[in-house]
Amino acid sequence: MDKMTDETIQALLNQLNTGNGDAQIFIRKLSDSVDIARVFVEIPKPNDRINGSPMKVFSIYFIKANNEKYVGAVIDFNETNLQWYVDPKHRKQGYLTIALKFSILPYILDIREHQNITIENDNMGQSESVAFNVGFKKIENDEHGRAQYQFVPDFYEKLPELNEWNISITENRIRDIKQELHYYARKLAILYNETQMGFGENLHSRGYFLKFKNIIANIEGLGYRMESINRDMSEEKKKQIP
């Protein structure tokens, strides 16, 4: 598990609040105070090592203040741990506790039976207080002496029901994505023909080329399918408006 540095998380908050930054952040609304996001801190490059480490995508809950500014984040490392951070200017104002208690944990525990966290020794005070306030119980220390906690809702405890809110993609962005997919399909078509001329059609290469052609066709088809999904969702949204 690779935890994010406080500096990286603060940079993500600054990017969301100002629009300036290099990370790729894709957001859906979870509640009035929390957005759920997929975040790519490192952007793929043409010269990335083929056998290097896999590209990391982080699942992050971004916490908003009443003025819609982002003030904190909770990074989800599955049921084994959560990492949280609040902008120092907005600490001890209850944003993290409220977000965890009424949005993040209810959402997580709809798909998991429990949630664990580990608190580092040098971050014990305030983090442990938040953990206890939202319902975590201390269970043990790990082999490094770090305190571990677990949240398991009581069988009678009624957690709020939360659903992500669909955020429509503009037609211009849909067109841009479709154009990118078309470009990648054409690039793959060139590689397909290069390898086909090199290997030739034979018993060893036949299955490879069949898969390659299917991938190209599927990428081309994704753009049109995406347009169809966006159109259907827009029509459904219009029907819901009284």
PyMOL commands that set and color helices and strands:
alter all, ss='L'
color gray80, all
select helices_A, chain A and resi 6-18+78-80+88-90+95-108+121-134+171-199+206-240
alter helices_A, ss='H'
color red, helices_A
select strands_A, chain A and resi 24-29+34-40+58-64+70-76+82-86+115-119+137-141+147-151
alter strands_A, ss='S'
color yellow, strands_A
deselect
rebuild
show_as cartoon
